[in-house]
Amino acid sequence: MKPELTIGTKHSIQITVTNKMFAQFEGELVHPVYSTAMMVYHMEWVSRQMILGVLDETEEGMGAEVKVKHLAPAKEGTILTLEATVVGIKKNFIITKVLIFSEDRIMGEGEVTQVIIPKSKIKTMID
């Protein structure tokens, strides 16, 4: 891993809630709002974007842990900003704190831990 990633590095993305992001199980709608599963997906995505530029070509990142608090519902059409901040770098583990907000309202928060490992090791783990 290249040394450019440091504590305090930030990255953000914006998404607009669509009906494909609604809370549902096995295709059955539960609530017509942004689901916790999609929140986790987007938390991992904004955190992954943090590491893409620092991976050596022989490395890859894998999710290791996600902690999430879903604090408020978001209806279809709501624009959400997800902001990830690096709060920990321990050997090959990168920890980001993620805030999800709409305008000035916090919709969710949590942490994503990723581990940077050689692609060859991943291959042996999944083959």
Secondary structure as UniProt FT lines:
FT   TURN            3..4
FT   TURN            7..8
FT   STRAND          10..16
FT   HELIX           19..21
FT   STRAND          22..25
FT   TURN            26..27
FT   STRAND          28..34
FT   HELIX           36..52
FT   TURN            53..54
FT   TURN            57..58
FT   STRAND          59..70
FT   TURN            76..77
FT   STRAND          79..90
FT   TURN            91..92
FT   STRAND          93..102
FT   TURN            103..104
FT   STRAND          105..118
FT   HELIX           119..126
//
